[in-house]
Amino acid sequence: MRRCALHFVAFRGDEYTRAVRVFGTPDFIHFGWDRWAQAEVMPGDTAVFARGTFEDEPSTYGFPDLREAADGSR
């Protein structure tokens, strides 16, 4: 059974620290909202946006992603 993931999207500065305090450390960091980020957010996952929403049209440009693993288990 898959564990639900936490995604942070389009965070650039201090808002990241505040989001971590509220939601915890993300499993994935998406620098921008593109088709790949949209495809990685599965049903049951939580996506936290610094700007925009899940319903926004994804960028035609690709952005790099990071996969966070604070405890090394993911």
PDB file of N, CA, C and O in Angstrom, chain B, residues numbered from 101:
ATOM      1  N   MET B 101       0.842  -1.182   0.000  1.00  0.00           N
ATOM      2  CA  MET B 101       0.000   0.000   0.000  1.00  0.00           C
ATOM      3  C   MET B 101       0.887   1.245   0.000  1.00  0.00           C
ATOM      4  O   MET B 101       1.849   1.326   0.764  1.00  0.00           O
ATOM      5  N   ARG B 102       0.570   2.188  -0.835  1.00  0.00           N
ATOM      6  CA  ARG B 102       1.360   3.399  -0.986  1.00  0.00           C
ATOM      7  C   ARG B 102       1.036   4.409   0.103  1.00  0.00           C
ATOM      8  O   ARG B 102      -0.127   4.630   0.438  1.00  0.00           O
ATOM      9  N   ARG B 103       2.076   5.014   0.647  1.00  0.00           N
ATOM     10  CA  ARG B 103       1.917   6.077   1.638  1.00  0.00           C
ATOM     11  C   ARG B 103       1.665   7.391   0.912  1.00  0.00           C
ATOM     12  O   ARG B 103       2.311   7.677  -0.096  1.00  0.00           O
ATOM     13  N   CYS B 104       0.742   8.183   1.410  1.00  0.00           N
ATOM     14  CA  CYS B 104       0.446   9.485   0.809  1.00  0.00           C
ATOM     15  C   CYS B 104       1.659  10.391   0.944  1.00  0.00           C
ATOM     16  O   CYS B 104       2.364  10.352   1.953  1.00  0.00           O
ATOM     17  N   ALA B 105       1.900  11.207  -0.076  1.00  0.00           N
ATOM     18  CA  ALA B 105       3.074  12.077  -0.111  1.00  0.00           C
ATOM     19  C   ALA B 105       2.665  13.540   0.049  1.00  0.00           C
ATOM     20  O   ALA B 105       1.530  13.926  -0.228  1.00  0.00           O
ATOM     21  N   LEU B 106       3.624  14.332   0.501  1.00  0.00           N
ATOM     22  CA  LEU B 106       3.447  15.767   0.645  1.00  0.00           C
ATOM     23  C   LEU B 106       4.314  16.455  -0.399  1.00  0.00           C
ATOM     24  O   LEU B 106       5.529  16.259  -0.433  1.00  0.00           O
ATOM     25  N   HIS B 107       3.686  17.264  -1.252  1.00  0.00           N
ATOM     26  CA  HIS B 107       4.374  17.981  -2.332  1.00  0.00           C
ATOM     27  C   HIS B 107       4.333  19.479  -2.053  1.00  0.00           C
ATOM     28  O   HIS B 107       3.281  20.024  -1.720  1.00  0.00           O
ATOM     29  N   PHE B 108       5.477  20.142  -2.190  1.00  0.00           N
ATOM     30  CA  PHE B 108       5.534  21.605  -2.146  1.00  0.00           C
ATOM     31  C   PHE B 108       5.784  22.078  -3.570  1.00  0.00           C
ATOM     32  O   PHE B 108       6.658  21.558  -4.263  1.00  0.00           O
ATOM     33  N   VAL B 109       5.008  23.071  -4.002  1.00  0.00           N
ATOM     34  CA  VAL B 109       5.098  23.556  -5.384  1.00  0.00           C
ATOM     35  C   VAL B 109       5.368  25.052  -5.394  1.00  0.00           C
ATOM     36  O   VAL B 109       4.669  25.820  -4.733  1.00  0.00           O
ATOM     37  N   ALA B 110       6.386  25.465  -6.148  1.00  0.00           N
ATOM     38  CA  ALA B 110       6.711  26.863  -6.448  1.00  0.00           C
ATOM     39  C   ALA B 110       7.151  27.673  -5.227  1.00  0.00           C
ATOM     40  O   ALA B 110       6.881  28.871  -5.145  1.00  0.00           O
ATOM     41  N   PHE B 111       7.821  27.028  -4.290  1.00  0.00           N
ATOM     42  CA  PHE B 111       8.349  27.753  -3.133  1.00  0.00           C
ATOM     43  C   PHE B 111       9.712  28.333  -3.489  1.00  0.00           C
ATOM     44  O   PHE B 111      10.537  27.656  -4.103  1.00  0.00           O
ATOM     45  N   ARG B 112       9.947  29.582  -3.106  1.00  0.00           N
ATOM     46  CA  ARG B 112      11.185  30.264  -3.460  1.00  0.00           C
ATOM     47  C   ARG B 112      11.937  30.860  -2.273  1.00  0.00           C
ATOM     48  O   ARG B 112      13.142  31.093  -2.378  1.00  0.00           O
ATOM     49  N   GLY B 113      11.275  31.110  -1.162  1.00  0.00           N
ATOM     50  CA  GLY B 113      11.952  31.819  -0.083  1.00  0.00           C
ATOM     51  C   GLY B 113      11.429  31.449   1.281  1.00  0.00           C
ATOM     52  O   GLY B 113      11.263  30.272   1.601  1.00  0.00           O
ATOM     53  N   ASP B 114      11.171  32.461   2.083  1.00  0.00           N
ATOM     54  CA  ASP B 114      10.756  32.271   3.468  1.00  0.00           C
ATOM     55  C   ASP B 114       9.449  31.498   3.608  1.00  0.00           C
ATOM     56  O   ASP B 114       9.200  30.889   4.648  1.00  0.00           O
ATOM     57  N   GLU B 115       8.624  31.515   2.584  1.00  0.00           N
ATOM     58  CA  GLU B 115       7.358  30.782   2.690  1.00  0.00           C
ATOM     59  C   GLU B 115       7.600  29.278   2.871  1.00  0.00           C
ATOM     60  O   GLU B 115       6.759  28.582   3.439  1.00  0.00           O
ATOM     61  N   TYR B 116       8.735  28.779   2.395  1.00  0.00           N
ATOM     62  CA  TYR B 116       9.066  27.360   2.563  1.00  0.00           C
ATOM     63  C   TYR B 116       9.168  27.012   4.049  1.00  0.00           C
ATOM     64  O   TYR B 116       8.593  26.022   4.500  1.00  0.00           O
ATOM     65  N   THR B 117       9.894  27.820   4.798  1.00  0.00           N
ATOM     66  CA  THR B 117      10.073  27.581   6.227  1.00  0.00           C
ATOM     67  C   THR B 117       8.740  27.598   6.957  1.00  0.00           C
ATOM     68  O   THR B 117       8.490  26.761   7.824  1.00  0.00           O
ATOM     69  N   ARG B 118       7.896  28.543   6.612  1.00  0.00           N
ATOM     70  CA  ARG B 118       6.578  28.618   7.244  1.00  0.00           C
ATOM     71  C   ARG B 118       5.730  27.403   6.880  1.00  0.00           C
ATOM     72  O   ARG B 118       5.014  26.875   7.731  1.00  0.00           O
ATOM     73  N   ALA B 119       5.801  26.956   5.640  1.00  0.00           N
ATOM     74  CA  ALA B 119       5.028  25.785   5.220  1.00  0.00           C
ATOM     75  C   ALA B 119       5.505  24.524   5.940  1.00  0.00           C
ATOM     76  O   ALA B 119       4.688  23.680   6.308  1.00  0.00           O
ATOM     77  N   VAL B 120       6.802  24.389   6.144  1.00  0.00           N
ATOM     78  CA  VAL B 120       7.324  23.225   6.870  1.00  0.00           C
ATOM     79  C   VAL B 120       6.801  23.224   8.300  1.00  0.00           C
ATOM     80  O   VAL B 120       6.473  22.165   8.836  1.00  0.00           O
ATOM     81  N   ARG B 121       6.718  24.385   8.919  1.00  0.00           N
ATOM     82  CA  ARG B 121       6.180  24.464  10.287  1.00  0.00           C
ATOM     83  C   ARG B 121       4.731  23.988  10.340  1.00  0.00           C
ATOM     84  O   ARG B 121       4.319  23.352  11.310  1.00  0.00           O
ATOM     85  N   VAL B 122       3.964  24.295   9.304  1.00  0.00           N
ATOM     86  CA  VAL B 122       2.543  23.943   9.286  1.00  0.00           C
ATOM     87  C   VAL B 122       2.315  22.504   8.819  1.00  0.00           C
ATOM     88  O   VAL B 122       1.555  21.763   9.443  1.00  0.00           O
ATOM     89  N   PHE B 123       2.968  22.106   7.724  1.00  0.00           N
ATOM     90  CA  PHE B 123       2.674  20.820   7.086  1.00  0.00           C
ATOM     91  C   PHE B 123       3.712  19.735   7.348  1.00  0.00           C
ATOM     92  O   PHE B 123       3.419  18.552   7.176  1.00  0.00           O
ATOM     93  N   GLY B 124       4.917  20.115   7.761  1.00  0.00           N
ATOM     94  CA  GLY B 124       6.003  19.155   7.919  1.00  0.00           C
ATOM     95  C   GLY B 124       6.909  19.168   6.706  1.00  0.00           C
ATOM     96  O   GLY B 124       6.669  19.902   5.748  1.00  0.00           O
ATOM     97  N   THR B 125       7.946  18.358   6.751  1.00  0.00           N
ATOM     98  CA  THR B 125       8.919  18.289   5.659  1.00  0.00           C
ATOM     99  C   THR B 125       8.290  17.614   4.440  1.00  0.00           C
ATOM    100  O   THR B 125       7.679  16.552   4.564  1.00  0.00           O
ATOM    101  N   PRO B 126       8.437  18.227   3.265  1.00  0.00           N
ATOM    102  CA  PRO B 126       7.816  17.642   2.070  1.00  0.00           C
ATOM    103  C   PRO B 126       8.559  16.406   1.585  1.00  0.00           C
ATOM    104  O   PRO B 126       9.759  16.251   1.812  1.00  0.00           O
ATOM    105  N   ASP B 127       7.824  15.535   0.916  1.00  0.00           N
ATOM    106  CA  ASP B 127       8.431  14.384   0.252  1.00  0.00           C
ATOM    107  C   ASP B 127       9.000  14.790  -1.100  1.00  0.00           C
ATOM    108  O   ASP B 127      10.016  14.260  -1.549  1.00  0.00           O
ATOM    109  N   PHE B 128       8.324  15.743  -1.741  1.00  0.00           N
ATOM    110  CA  PHE B 128       8.742  16.219  -3.056  1.00  0.00           C
ATOM    111  C   PHE B 128       8.695  17.739  -3.076  1.00  0.00           C
ATOM    112  O   PHE B 128       7.790  18.353  -2.511  1.00  0.00           O
ATOM    113  N   ILE B 129       9.680  18.334  -3.732  1.00  0.00           N
ATOM    114  CA  ILE B 129       9.694  19.779  -3.953  1.00  0.00           C
ATOM    115  C   ILE B 129       9.699  19.989  -5.460  1.00  0.00           C
ATOM    116  O   ILE B 129      10.612  19.550  -6.158  1.00  0.00           O
ATOM    117  N   HIS B 130       8.680  20.657  -5.945  1.00  0.00           N
ATOM    118  CA  HIS B 130       8.562  20.967  -7.367  1.00  0.00           C
ATOM    119  C   HIS B 130       8.796  22.465  -7.513  1.00  0.00           C
ATOM    120  O   HIS B 130       8.023  23.271  -6.995  1.00  0.00           O
ATOM    121  N   PHE B 131       9.858  22.836  -8.216  1.00  0.00           N
ATOM    122  CA  PHE B 131      10.200  24.253  -8.347  1.00  0.00           C
ATOM    123  C   PHE B 131       9.167  25.029  -9.138  1.00  0.00           C
ATOM    124  O   PHE B 131       9.055  26.246  -8.997  1.00  0.00           O
ATOM    125  N   GLY B 132       8.417  24.333  -9.964  1.00  0.00           N
ATOM    126  CA  GLY B 132       7.353  24.964 -10.734  1.00  0.00           C
ATOM    127  C   GLY B 132       6.260  23.958 -11.025  1.00  0.00           C
ATOM    128  O   GLY B 132       6.458  22.752 -10.876  1.00  0.00           O
ATOM    129  N   TRP B 133       5.114  24.451 -11.435  1.00  0.00           N
ATOM    130  CA  TRP B 133       3.956  23.604 -11.747  1.00  0.00           C
ATOM    131  C   TRP B 133       4.011  23.264 -13.226  1.00  0.00           C
ATOM    132  O   TRP B 133       3.605  24.059 -14.074  1.00  0.00           O
ATOM    133  N   ASP B 134       4.521  22.067 -13.528  1.00  0.00           N
ATOM    134  CA  ASP B 134       4.607  21.605 -14.908  1.00  0.00           C
ATOM    135  C   ASP B 134       3.867  20.279 -15.039  1.00  0.00           C
ATOM    136  O   ASP B 134       3.303  19.784 -14.064  1.00  0.00           O
ATOM    137  N   ARG B 135       3.867  19.704 -16.236  1.00  0.00           N
ATOM    138  CA  ARG B 135       3.134  18.447 -16.462  1.00  0.00           C
ATOM    139  C   ARG B 135       3.648  17.309 -15.594  1.00  0.00           C
ATOM    140  O   ARG B 135       2.871  16.460 -15.157  1.00  0.00           O
ATOM    141  N   TRP B 136       4.958  17.286 -15.341  1.00  0.00           N
ATOM    142  CA  TRP B 136       5.532  16.206 -14.548  1.00  0.00           C
ATOM    143  C   TRP B 136       5.133  16.335 -13.090  1.00  0.00           C
ATOM    144  O   TRP B 136       4.822  15.336 -12.440  1.00  0.00           O
ATOM    145  N   ALA B 137       5.138  17.545 -12.573  1.00  0.00           N
ATOM    146  CA  ALA B 137       4.695  17.749 -11.186  1.00  0.00           C
ATOM    147  C   ALA B 137       3.231  17.344 -11.051  1.00  0.00           C
ATOM    148  O   ALA B 137       2.853  16.671 -10.092  1.00  0.00           O
ATOM    149  N   GLN B 138       2.423  17.750 -12.001  1.00  0.00           N
ATOM    150  CA  GLN B 138       0.996  17.420 -11.971  1.00  0.00           C
ATOM    151  C   GLN B 138       0.797  15.903 -11.999  1.00  0.00           C
ATOM    152  O   GLN B 138      -0.068  15.377 -11.298  1.00  0.00           O
ATOM    153  N   ALA B 139       1.591  15.203 -12.802  1.00  0.00           N
ATOM    154  CA  ALA B 139       1.462  13.746 -12.919  1.00  0.00           C
ATOM    155  C   ALA B 139       1.936  13.021 -11.658  1.00  0.00           C
ATOM    156  O   ALA B 139       1.481  11.912 -11.380  1.00  0.00           O
ATOM    157  N   GLU B 140       2.847  13.634 -10.892  1.00  0.00           N
ATOM    158  CA  GLU B 140       3.376  12.984  -9.694  1.00  0.00           C
ATOM    159  C   GLU B 140       2.445  13.084  -8.487  1.00  0.00           C
ATOM    160  O   GLU B 140       2.571  12.297  -7.549  1.00  0.00           O
ATOM    161  N   VAL B 141       1.522  14.029  -8.495  1.00  0.00           N
ATOM    162  CA  VAL B 141       0.585  14.171  -7.381  1.00  0.00           C
ATOM    163  C   VAL B 141      -0.531  13.143  -7.581  1.00  0.00           C
ATOM    164  O   VAL B 141      -1.371  13.275  -8.470  1.00  0.00           O
ATOM    165  N   MET B 142      -0.513  12.127  -6.735  1.00  0.00           N
ATOM    166  CA  MET B 142      -1.461  11.023  -6.828  1.00  0.00           C
ATOM    167  C   MET B 142      -2.670  11.261  -5.926  1.00  0.00           C
ATOM    168  O   MET B 142      -2.598  12.071  -5.002  1.00  0.00           O
ATOM    169  N   PRO B 143      -3.775  10.570  -6.182  1.00  0.00           N
ATOM    170  CA  PRO B 143      -4.931  10.677  -5.284  1.00  0.00           C
ATOM    171  C   PRO B 143      -4.519  10.366  -3.838  1.00  0.00           C
ATOM    172  O   PRO B 143      -3.817   9.390  -3.573  1.00  0.00           O
ATOM    173  N   GLY B 144      -4.967  11.208  -2.927  1.00  0.00           N
ATOM    174  CA  GLY B 144      -4.617  11.053  -1.519  1.00  0.00           C
ATOM    175  C   GLY B 144      -3.417  11.879  -1.091  1.00  0.00           C
ATOM    176  O   GLY B 144      -3.235  12.124   0.102  1.00  0.00           O
ATOM    177  N   ASP B 145      -2.588  12.318  -2.048  1.00  0.00           N
ATOM    178  CA  ASP B 145      -1.444  13.168  -1.736  1.00  0.00           C
ATOM    179  C   ASP B 145      -1.914  14.572  -1.383  1.00  0.00           C
ATOM    180  O   ASP B 145      -3.037  14.964  -1.698  1.00  0.00           O
ATOM    181  N   THR B 146      -1.040  15.318  -0.726  1.00  0.00           N
ATOM    182  CA  THR B 146      -1.300  16.724  -0.422  1.00  0.00           C
ATOM    183  C   THR B 146      -0.308  17.569  -1.194  1.00  0.00           C
ATOM    184  O   THR B 146       0.901  17.357  -1.099  1.00  0.00           O
ATOM    185  N   ALA B 147      -0.811  18.527  -1.958  1.00  0.00           N
ATOM    186  CA  ALA B 147       0.039  19.465  -2.694  1.00  0.00           C
ATOM    187  C   ALA B 147      -0.173  20.853  -2.109  1.00  0.00           C
ATOM    188  O   ALA B 147      -1.293  21.363  -2.085  1.00  0.00           O
ATOM    189  N   VAL B 148       0.917  21.463  -1.635  1.00  0.00           N
ATOM    190  CA  VAL B 148       0.879  22.795  -1.043  1.00  0.00           C
ATOM    191  C   VAL B 148       1.554  23.745  -2.020  1.00  0.00           C
ATOM    192  O   VAL B 148       2.712  23.556  -2.392  1.00  0.00           O
ATOM    193  N   PHE B 149       0.814  24.770  -2.430  1.00  0.00           N
ATOM    194  CA  PHE B 149       1.308  25.717  -3.418  1.00  0.00           C
ATOM    195  C   PHE B 149       1.688  27.037  -2.767  1.00  0.00           C
ATOM    196  O   PHE B 149       0.921  27.590  -1.979  1.00  0.00           O
ATOM    197  N   ALA B 150       2.880  27.545  -3.099  1.00  0.00           N
ATOM    198  CA  ALA B 150       3.268  28.889  -2.662  1.00  0.00           C
ATOM    199  C   ALA B 150       2.497  29.913  -3.489  1.00  0.00           C
ATOM    200  O   ALA B 150       2.107  30.966  -2.986  1.00  0.00           O
ATOM    201  N   ARG B 151       2.284  29.594  -4.751  1.00  0.00           N
ATOM    202  CA  ARG B 151       1.514  30.429  -5.677  1.00  0.00           C
ATOM    203  C   ARG B 151       0.695  29.507  -6.566  1.00  0.00           C
ATOM    204  O   ARG B 151       1.180  28.462  -7.001  1.00  0.00           O
ATOM    205  N   GLY B 152      -0.522  29.887  -6.831  1.00  0.00           N
ATOM    206  CA  GLY B 152      -1.362  29.119  -7.740  1.00  0.00           C
ATOM    207  C   GLY B 152      -2.109  27.993  -7.050  1.00  0.00           C
ATOM    208  O   GLY B 152      -2.115  27.878  -5.824  1.00  0.00           O
ATOM    209  N   THR B 153      -2.752  27.148  -7.889  1.00  0.00           N
ATOM    210  CA  THR B 153      -3.535  26.021  -7.391  1.00  0.00           C
ATOM    211  C   THR B 153      -3.335  24.818  -8.298  1.00  0.00           C
ATOM    212  O   THR B 153      -2.745  24.926  -9.373  1.00  0.00           O
ATOM    213  N   PHE B 154      -3.828  23.680  -7.856  1.00  0.00           N
ATOM    214  CA  PHE B 154      -3.746  22.449  -8.636  1.00  0.00           C
ATOM    215  C   PHE B 154      -4.462  22.590  -9.978  1.00  0.00           C
ATOM    216  O   PHE B 154      -4.060  21.974 -10.965  1.00  0.00           O
ATOM    217  N   GLU B 155      -5.513  23.391 -10.015  1.00  0.00           N
ATOM    218  CA  GLU B 155      -6.303  23.547 -11.236  1.00  0.00           C
ATOM    219  C   GLU B 155      -5.638  24.458 -12.278  1.00  0.00           C
ATOM    220  O   GLU B 155      -6.093  24.516 -13.421  1.00  0.00           O
ATOM    221  N   ASP B 156      -4.574  25.165 -11.899  1.00  0.00           N
ATOM    222  CA  ASP B 156      -3.885  26.030 -12.857  1.00  0.00           C
ATOM    223  C   ASP B 156      -3.294  25.200 -13.994  1.00  0.00           C
ATOM    224  O   ASP B 156      -2.888  24.053 -13.804  1.00  0.00           O
ATOM    225  N   GLU B 157      -3.256  25.795 -15.157  1.00  0.00           N
ATOM    226  CA  GLU B 157      -2.641  25.144 -16.319  1.00  0.00           C
ATOM    227  C   GLU B 157      -1.143  24.957 -16.051  1.00  0.00           C
ATOM    228  O   GLU B 157      -0.467  25.923 -15.696  1.00  0.00           O
ATOM    229  N   PRO B 158      -0.609  23.741 -16.211  1.00  0.00           N
ATOM    230  CA  PRO B 158       0.821  23.530 -15.992  1.00  0.00           C
ATOM    231  C   PRO B 158       1.657  24.303 -17.024  1.00  0.00           C
ATOM    232  O   PRO B 158       1.214  24.536 -18.149  1.00  0.00           O
ATOM    233  N   SER B 159       2.838  24.682 -16.630  1.00  0.00           N
ATOM    234  CA  SER B 159       3.757  25.384 -17.521  1.00  0.00           C
ATOM    235  C   SER B 159       4.150  24.476 -18.679  1.00  0.00           C
ATOM    236  O   SER B 159       4.233  23.258 -18.526  1.00  0.00           O
ATOM    237  N   THR B 160       4.387  25.076 -19.824  1.00  0.00           N
ATOM    238  CA  THR B 160       4.887  24.300 -20.969  1.00  0.00           C
ATOM    239  C   THR B 160       6.380  24.015 -20.810  1.00  0.00           C
ATOM    240  O   THR B 160       6.925  23.170 -21.521  1.00  0.00           O
ATOM    241  N   TYR B 161       7.045  24.708 -19.886  1.00  0.00           N
ATOM    242  CA  TYR B 161       8.453  24.490 -19.591  1.00  0.00           C
ATOM    243  C   TYR B 161       8.584  23.514 -18.431  1.00  0.00           C
ATOM    244  O   TYR B 161       7.762  23.526 -17.515  1.00  0.00           O
ATOM    245  N   GLY B 162       9.602  22.676 -18.464  1.00  0.00           N
ATOM    246  CA  GLY B 162       9.847  21.737 -17.373  1.00  0.00           C
ATOM    247  C   GLY B 162      10.719  22.361 -16.306  1.00  0.00           C
ATOM    248  O   GLY B 162      11.578  23.191 -16.603  1.00  0.00           O
ATOM    249  N   PHE B 163      10.502  21.964 -15.065  1.00  0.00           N
ATOM    250  CA  PHE B 163      11.295  22.417 -13.935  1.00  0.00           C
ATOM    251  C   PHE B 163      11.931  21.203 -13.272  1.00  0.00           C
ATOM    252  O   PHE B 163      11.353  20.116 -13.306  1.00  0.00           O
ATOM    253  N   PRO B 164      13.111  21.359 -12.667  1.00  0.00           N
ATOM    254  CA  PRO B 164      13.683  20.236 -11.914  1.00  0.00           C
ATOM    255  C   PRO B 164      12.882  20.006 -10.634  1.00  0.00           C
ATOM    256  O   PRO B 164      12.246  20.928 -10.124  1.00  0.00           O
ATOM    257  N   ASP B 165      12.910  18.792 -10.122  1.00  0.00           N
ATOM    258  CA  ASP B 165      12.235  18.435  -8.877  1.00  0.00           C
ATOM    259  C   ASP B 165      13.269  17.898  -7.896  1.00  0.00           C
ATOM    260  O   ASP B 165      14.340  17.441  -8.295  1.00  0.00           O
ATOM    261  N   LEU B 166      12.939  17.956  -6.619  1.00  0.00           N
ATOM    262  CA  LEU B 166      13.749  17.346  -5.576  1.00  0.00           C
ATOM    263  C   LEU B 166      12.897  16.341  -4.842  1.00  0.00           C
ATOM    264  O   LEU B 166      11.695  16.543  -4.664  1.00  0.00           O
ATOM    265  N   ARG B 167      13.512  15.267  -4.420  1.00  0.00           N
ATOM    266  CA  ARG B 167      12.818  14.298  -3.573  1.00  0.00           C
ATOM    267  C   ARG B 167      13.490  14.346  -2.214  1.00  0.00           C
ATOM    268  O   ARG B 167      14.671  14.021  -2.087  1.00  0.00           O
ATOM    269  N   GLU B 168      12.746  14.748  -1.206  1.00  0.00           N
ATOM    270  CA  GLU B 168      13.274  14.893   0.140  1.00  0.00           C
ATOM    271  C   GLU B 168      13.110  13.580   0.900  1.00  0.00           C
ATOM    272  O   GLU B 168      12.103  12.886   0.755  1.00  0.00           O
ATOM    273  N   ALA B 169      14.097  13.254   1.699  1.00  0.00           N
ATOM    274  CA  ALA B 169      14.008  12.064   2.537  1.00  0.00           C
ATOM    275  C   ALA B 169      14.747  12.338   3.835  1.00  0.00           C
ATOM    276  O   ALA B 169      15.888  11.910   4.010  1.00  0.00           O
ATOM    277  N   ALA B 170      14.108  13.040   4.728  1.00  0.00           N
ATOM    278  CA  ALA B 170      14.746  13.447   5.981  1.00  0.00           C
ATOM    279  C   ALA B 170      15.227  12.252   6.798  1.00  0.00           C
ATOM    280  O   ALA B 170      16.289  12.310   7.418  1.00  0.00           O
ATOM    281  N   ASP B 171      14.453  11.174   6.801  1.00  0.00           N
ATOM    282  CA  ASP B 171      14.831  10.014   7.609  1.00  0.00           C
ATOM    283  C   ASP B 171      15.434   8.887   6.765  1.00  0.00           C
ATOM    284  O   ASP B 171      15.733   7.816   7.293  1.00  0.00           O
ATOM    285  N   GLY B 172      15.616   9.116   5.466  1.00  0.00           N
ATOM    286  CA  GLY B 172      16.221   8.125   4.589  1.00  0.00           C
ATOM    287  C   GLY B 172      15.326   6.971   4.205  1.00  0.00           C
ATOM    288  O   GLY B 172      15.784   6.019   3.574  1.00  0.00           O
ATOM    289  N   SER B 173      14.031   7.036   4.579  1.00  0.00           N
ATOM    290  CA  SER B 173      13.148   5.901   4.329  1.00  0.00           C
ATOM    291  C   SER B 173      12.393   5.990   3.016  1.00  0.00           C
ATOM    292  O   SER B 173      11.741   5.022   2.623  1.00  0.00           O
ATOM    293  N   ARG B 174      12.459   7.117   2.326  1.00  0.00           N
ATOM    294  CA  ARG B 174      11.663   7.259   1.103  1.00  0.00           C
ATOM    295  C   ARG B 174      12.524   7.264  -0.107  1.00  0.00           C
ATOM    296  O   ARG B 174      12.019   7.375  -1.224  1.00  0.00           O
TER     297      ARG B 174
END
